[in-house]
Amino acid sequence: MFRPDDPLAPPARWFEEPWQAQALALADSLVQAGRFSATDWGAALGTALKEAEARGAPDTLDGYYAAVLVALERLCETRAGISGDDRAMRRAAWEAAFRRTPHGQPVEL
């Protein structure tokens, strides 16, 4: 049972933005599809979190999910067959689509 006065209790909110839940769901889907193992995912996320800590990044949900993205990008490049160039081109395409899409409308490539 959640007790707000318990210092070891998890935060009341796990996600501040929908993309954060989607990032973890993507990681889980890639594990389930056999693109990389749960052990690989844990190690990559742990490495990204340690690197963030070494840089002095704040220990916040935003910082945690930034590490989630770093871990996903690295694993996709090393284990899932997506090159850094492919990822950069897809990101640029999504950013361009986002910029040309009117507010409140779905973004489409």
MDTraj code that builds the backbone (N, CA, C; nanometers):
import mdtraj as md
import numpy as np

residues = "MET PHE ARG PRO ASP ASP PRO LEU ALA PRO PRO ALA ARG TRP PHE GLU GLU PRO TRP GLN ALA GLN ALA LEU ALA LEU ALA ASP SER LEU VAL GLN ALA GLY ARG PHE SER ALA THR ASP TRP GLY ALA ALA LEU GLY THR ALA LEU LYS GLU ALA GLU ALA ARG GLY ALA PRO ASP THR LEU ASP GLY TYR TYR ALA ALA VAL LEU VAL ALA LEU GLU ARG LEU CYS GLU THR ARG ALA GLY ILE SER GLY ASP ASP ARG ALA MET ARG ARG ALA ALA TRP GLU ALA ALA PHE ARG ARG THR PRO HIS GLY GLN PRO VAL GLU LEU".split()
xyz = np.array([
    [0.0840, -0.1179, 0.0000],
    [0.0000, 0.0000, 0.0000],
    [0.0882, 0.1237, 0.0000],
    [0.0542, 0.2217, -0.0813],
    [0.1309, 0.3453, -0.0915],
    [0.1065, 0.4329, 0.0304],
    [0.2161, 0.4734, 0.0936],
    [0.2084, 0.5673, 0.2062],
    [0.2955, 0.6868, 0.1724],
    [0.2384, 0.8053, 0.1565],
    [0.3183, 0.9215, 0.1172],
    [0.4234, 0.9608, 0.2194],
    [0.4089, 0.9198, 0.3450],
    [0.5076, 0.9550, 0.4466],
    [0.6248, 0.8569, 0.4501],
    [0.6216, 0.7528, 0.3692],
    [0.7287, 0.6527, 0.3644],
    [0.8395, 0.7014, 0.2722],
    [0.9605, 0.7263, 0.3244],
    [1.0680, 0.7781, 0.2388],
    [1.1135, 0.6803, 0.1310],
    [1.0801, 0.5525, 0.1453],
    [1.1190, 0.4539, 0.0453],
    [1.0081, 0.4259, -0.0553],
    [0.8963, 0.4937, -0.0399],
    [0.7840, 0.4723, -0.1313],
    [0.8194, 0.5280, -0.2689],
    [0.7686, 0.4654, -0.3737],
    [0.7936, 0.5180, -0.5080],
    [0.7241, 0.6520, -0.5254],
    [0.7673, 0.7291, -0.6240],
    [0.6990, 0.8564, -0.6476],
    [0.5525, 0.8334, -0.6837],
    [0.4709, 0.9320, -0.6554],
    [0.3279, 0.9189, -0.6832],
    [0.3030, 0.9044, -0.8329],
    [0.3885, 0.9649, -0.9131],
    [0.3735, 0.9564, -1.0583],
    [0.4986, 0.8929, -1.1164],
    [0.4780, 0.7915, -1.1971],
    [0.5914, 0.7253, -1.2621],
    [0.6283, 0.7951, -1.3920],
    [0.5299, 0.8574, -1.4557],
    [0.5514, 0.9200, -1.5847],
    [0.5014, 1.0639, -1.5801],
    [0.5842, 1.1543, -1.6284],
    [0.5424, 1.2942, -1.6379],
    [0.4875, 1.3250, -1.7762],
    [0.5255, 1.2449, -1.8745],
    [0.4834, 1.2645, -2.0126],
    [0.4517, 1.1285, -2.0751],
    [0.3589, 1.1235, -2.1698],
    [0.3256, 0.9960, -2.2341],
    [0.4455, 0.9285, -2.3003],
    [0.5389, 1.0054, -2.3567],
    [0.6525, 0.9454, -2.4259],
    [0.7370, 0.8615, -2.3313],
    [0.7352, 0.8950, -2.2025],
    [0.8151, 0.8180, -2.1068],
    [0.7615, 0.6757, -2.0946],
    [0.6314, 0.6624, -2.0864],
    [0.5701, 0.5287, -2.0820],
    [0.5940, 0.4560, -2.2136],
    [0.5863, 0.5296, -2.3237],
    [0.6068, 0.4692, -2.4549],
    [0.7506, 0.4191, -2.4703],
    [0.8472, 0.4926, -2.4155],
    [0.9873, 0.4502, -2.4254],
    [1.0094, 0.3178, -2.3526],
    [0.9523, 0.3056, -2.2328],
    [0.9668, 0.1794, -2.1600],
    [0.8908, 0.0667, -2.2290],
    [0.7747, 0.0981, -2.2860],
    [0.6999, -0.0031, -2.3602],
    [0.7778, -0.0490, -2.4825],
    [0.8455, 0.0432, -2.5489],
    [0.9280, 0.0073, -2.6640],
    [1.0417, -0.0846, -2.6216],
    [1.1075, -0.0507, -2.5114],
    [1.2149, -0.1373, -2.4618],
    [1.1616, -0.2768, -2.4331],
    [1.0470, -0.2849, -2.3670],
    [0.9883, -0.4154, -2.3364],
    [0.9528, -0.4912, -2.4643],
    [0.8974, -0.4209, -2.5624],
    [0.8628, -0.4855, -2.6898],
    [0.9860, -0.5402, -2.7601],
    [1.0949, -0.4658, -2.7552],
    [1.2185, -0.5120, -2.8192],
    [1.2770, -0.6328, -2.7474],
    [1.2643, -0.6349, -2.6139],
    [1.3079, -0.7533, -2.5381],
    [1.2204, -0.8727, -2.5759],
    [1.0883, -0.8536, -2.5767],
    [0.9956, -0.9622, -2.6100],
    [1.0168, -1.0141, -2.7521],
    [1.0584, -0.9257, -2.8430],
    [1.0827, -0.9658, -2.9819],
    [1.2196, -1.0302, -3.0007],
    [1.2998, -1.0338, -2.8935],
    [1.4306, -1.0966, -2.9019],
    [1.5385, -1.0107, -2.9658],
    [1.5144, -0.8810, -2.9788],
    [1.6163, -0.7920, -3.0374],
    [1.7342, -0.7741, -2.9437],
    [1.7050, -0.7762, -2.8132],
    [1.8084, -0.7802, -2.7104],
    [1.7443, -0.8388, -2.5854],
    [1.8271, -0.8831, -2.4924],
    [1.7748, -0.9498, -2.3729],
    [1.7429, -0.8478, -2.2629],
    [1.6677, -0.8938, -2.1652],
    [1.6390, -0.8099, -2.0494],
    [1.7678, -0.7749, -1.9764],
    [1.8631, -0.8677, -1.9753],
    [1.9931, -0.8409, -1.9140],
    [2.0668, -0.7314, -1.9903],
    [2.0631, -0.7378, -2.1238],
    [2.1240, -0.6322, -2.2061],
    [2.0602, -0.4972, -2.1757],
    [1.9264, -0.4959, -2.1681],
    [1.8538, -0.3729, -2.1404],
    [1.8943, -0.3166, -2.0037],
    [1.8961, -0.4011, -1.9029],
    [1.9343, -0.3559, -1.7687],
    [2.0751, -0.3011, -1.7647],
    [2.1673, -0.3682, -1.8325],
    [2.3059, -0.3224, -1.8345],
    [2.3186, -0.1888, -1.9079],
    [2.2493, -0.1754, -2.0211],
    [2.2566, -0.0505, -2.0984],
    [2.1963, 0.0654, -2.0200],
    [2.0829, 0.0414, -1.9541],
    [2.0208, 0.1467, -1.8752],
    [2.1085, 0.1822, -1.7556],
    [2.1647, 0.0827, -1.6906],
    [2.2546, 0.1089, -1.5782],
    [2.3749, 0.1915, -1.6195],
    [2.4328, 0.1599, -1.7343],
    [2.5467, 0.2352, -1.7850],
    [2.5074, 0.3801, -1.8134],
    [2.3926, 0.3982, -1.8793],
    [2.3464, 0.5345, -1.9112],
    [2.3198, 0.6150, -1.7839],
    [2.2645, 0.5510, -1.6808],
    [2.2387, 0.6207, -1.5547],
    [2.3689, 0.6576, -1.4835],
    [2.4665, 0.5664, -1.4861],
    [2.5966, 0.5961, -1.4247],
    [2.6672, 0.7098, -1.4973],
    [2.6580, 0.7117, -1.6290],
    [2.7180, 0.8200, -1.7067],
    [2.6520, 0.9537, -1.6740],
    [2.5198, 0.9534, -1.6604],
    [2.4480, 1.0760, -1.6251],
    [2.4901, 1.1249, -1.4870],
    [2.5029, 1.0321, -1.3942],
    [2.5460, 1.0683, -1.2595],
    [2.6871, 1.1263, -1.2612],
    [2.7746, 1.0665, -1.3404],
    [2.9130, 1.1152, -1.3493],
    [2.9190, 1.2562, -1.4096],
    [2.8229, 1.2878, -1.4972],
    [2.8159, 1.4223, -1.5563],
    [2.7525, 1.5230, -1.4613],
    [2.6990, 1.4740, -1.3495],
    [2.6328, 1.5621, -1.2545],
    [2.4876, 1.5903, -1.2875],
    [2.4277, 1.5068, -1.3720],
    [2.2866, 1.5242, -1.4064],
    [2.2016, 1.5045, -1.2815],
    [2.0937, 1.5826, -1.2663],
    [2.0094, 1.5669, -1.1472],
    [1.9384, 1.4325, -1.1462],
    [1.9165, 1.3816, -1.0261],
    [1.8468, 1.2547, -1.0074],
    [1.6960, 1.2822, -1.0056],
    [1.6396, 1.2964, -1.1258],
    [1.4982, 1.3282, -1.1419],
    [1.4360, 1.2300, -1.2411],
    [1.3041, 1.2333, -1.2512],
    [1.2383, 1.1494, -1.3517],
    [1.2822, 1.1887, -1.4919],
    [1.2983, 1.3180, -1.5158],
    [1.3440, 1.3632, -1.6468],
    [1.4821, 1.3059, -1.6780],
    [1.5707, 1.3078, -1.5800],
    [1.7036, 1.2507, -1.5987],
    [1.6999, 1.1011, -1.6218],
    [1.6107, 1.0324, -1.5508],
    [1.5964, 0.8886, -1.5680],
    [1.5527, 0.8562, -1.7104],
    [1.4516, 0.9270, -1.7600],
    [1.4020, 0.8961, -1.8939],
    [1.4963, 0.9418, -2.0039],
    [1.5806, 1.0411, -1.9751],
    [1.6861, 1.0758, -2.0709],
    [1.7821, 0.9569, -2.0832],
    [1.8132, 0.8925, -1.9712],
    [1.8990, 0.7735, -1.9732],
    [1.8296, 0.6575, -2.0448],
    [1.6988, 0.6451, -2.0283],
    [1.6228, 0.5422, -2.0998],
    [1.6419, 0.5596, -2.2502],
    [1.6322, 0.6844, -2.2979],
    [1.6496, 0.7100, -2.4413],
    [1.7909, 0.6770, -2.4877],
    [1.8899, 0.7150, -2.4091],
    [2.0291, 0.6839, -2.4447],
    [2.0469, 0.5325, -2.4557],
    [1.9956, 0.4594, -2.3569],
    [2.0094, 0.3133, -2.3583],
    [1.9387, 0.2524, -2.4787],
    [1.8178, 0.2988, -2.5077],
    [1.7442, 0.2472, -2.6239],
    [1.8190, 0.2747, -2.7539],
    [1.8687, 0.3961, -2.7693],
    [1.9400, 0.4306, -2.8924],
    [2.0640, 0.3429, -2.9099],
    [2.1387, 0.3252, -2.8030],
    [2.2597, 0.2424, -2.8119],
    [2.2267, 0.0981, -2.8462],
    [2.1272, 0.0419, -2.7803],
    [2.0912, -0.0973, -2.8072],
    [2.0352, -0.1148, -2.9475],
    [1.9592, -0.0175, -2.9941],
    [1.9063, -0.0271, -3.1309],
    [2.0195, -0.0255, -3.2324],
    [2.1228, 0.0516, -3.2032],
    [2.2367, 0.0585, -3.2946],
    [2.3235, -0.0664, -3.2869],
    [2.3395, -0.1225, -3.1677],
    [2.4316, -0.2357, -3.1531],
    [2.3650, -0.3724, -3.1626],
    [2.2365, -0.3815, -3.1290],
    [2.1722, -0.5129, -3.1220],
    [2.0521, -0.5300, -3.2135],
    [1.9874, -0.4202, -3.2512],
    [1.8626, -0.4335, -3.3261],
    [1.8792, -0.4011, -3.4739],
    [2.0019, -0.3752, -3.5177],
    [2.0267, -0.3561, -3.6594],
    [1.9870, -0.2207, -3.7153],
    [1.9744, -0.1206, -3.6299],
    [1.9419, 0.0146, -3.6761],
    [2.0690, 0.0978, -3.6655],
    [2.1149, 0.1493, -3.7779],
    [2.2397, 0.2266, -3.7750],
    [2.2155, 0.3656, -3.7191],
    [2.3224, 0.4280, -3.6740],
    [2.3145, 0.5651, -3.6255],
    [2.2667, 0.6595, -3.7343],
    [2.3105, 0.6362, -3.8584],
    [2.2662, 0.7206, -3.9704],
    [2.1165, 0.7034, -3.9950],
    [2.0684, 0.5782, -3.9912],
    [1.9249, 0.5529, -4.0096],
    [1.8432, 0.6227, -3.9010],
    [1.8913, 0.6127, -3.7780],
    [1.8213, 0.6754, -3.6660],
    [1.8192, 0.8266, -3.6826],
    [1.9311, 0.8851, -3.7227],
    [1.9386, 1.0299, -3.7409],
    [1.8452, 1.0766, -3.8536],
    [1.8394, 0.9996, -3.9626],
    [1.7493, 1.0365, -4.0728],
    [1.6030, 1.0274, -4.0284],
    [1.5679, 0.9222, -3.9537],
    [1.4297, 0.9075, -3.9081],
    [1.3935, 1.0187, -3.8099],
    [1.4876, 1.0528, -3.7219],
    [1.4621, 1.1615, -3.6273],
    [1.4397, 1.2930, -3.7009],
    [1.5225, 1.3215, -3.8008],
    [1.5068, 1.4448, -3.8782],
    [1.3715, 1.4476, -3.9494],
    [1.3284, 1.3327, -4.0019],
    [1.1993, 1.3261, -4.0698],
    [1.0850, 1.3534, -3.9717],
    [1.0933, 1.2957, -3.8510],
    [0.9893, 1.3197, -3.7506],
    [0.9891, 1.4648, -3.7047],
    [1.1070, 1.5230, -3.6868],
    [1.1132, 1.6629, -3.6447],
    [1.0530, 1.7542, -3.7510],
    [1.0821, 1.7273, -3.8774],
    [1.0250, 1.8073, -3.9864],
    [0.8728, 1.7915, -3.9891],
    [0.8251, 1.6683, -3.9720],
    [0.6812, 1.6445, -3.9705],
    [0.6153, 1.7151, -3.8530],
    [0.6806, 1.7129, -3.7382],
    [0.6280, 1.7796, -3.6185],
    [0.6156, 1.9296, -3.6421],
    [0.7175, 1.9895, -3.7036],
    [0.7175, 2.1343, -3.7258],
    [0.6088, 2.1783, -3.8246],
    [0.5765, 2.0950, -3.9203],
    [0.4765, 2.1344, -4.0202],
    [0.3336, 2.0955, -3.9815],
    [0.3173, 2.0233, -3.8717],
    [0.1852, 1.9789, -3.8300],
    [0.1195, 2.0850, -3.7411],
    [-0.0033, 2.1253, -3.7737],
    [-0.0736, 2.2224, -3.6896],
    [-0.0932, 2.1683, -3.5476],
    [-0.0927, 2.2589, -3.4518],
    [-0.1113, 2.2228, -3.3115],
    [-0.2410, 2.1429, -3.2937],
    [-0.2306, 2.0360, -3.2181],
    [-0.3478, 1.9536, -3.1879],
    [-0.3767, 1.8451, -3.2895],
    [-0.3039, 1.8448, -3.3995],
    [-0.3241, 1.7436, -3.5031],
    [-0.2225, 1.6315, -3.4866],
    [-0.2559, 1.5101, -3.5292],
    [-0.1589, 1.4008, -3.5219],
    [-0.0421, 1.4237, -3.6171],
    [0.0756, 1.3887, -3.5731],
    [0.1953, 1.4018, -3.6557],
    [0.2062, 1.2779, -3.7443],
    [0.2235, 1.3002, -3.8730],
    [0.2380, 1.1900, -3.9665],
    [0.3606, 1.2131, -4.0529],
    [0.4316, 1.1065, -4.0841],
    [0.5459, 1.1167, -4.1750],
    [0.4967, 1.1198, -4.3171],
])
top = md.Topology()
chain = top.add_chain()
for i, resn in enumerate(residues, 1):
    res = top.add_residue(resn, chain, resSeq=i)
    for name in ("N", "CA", "C"):
        top.add_atom(name, md.element.get_by_symbol(name[0]), res)
traj = md.Trajectory(xyz[None], top)
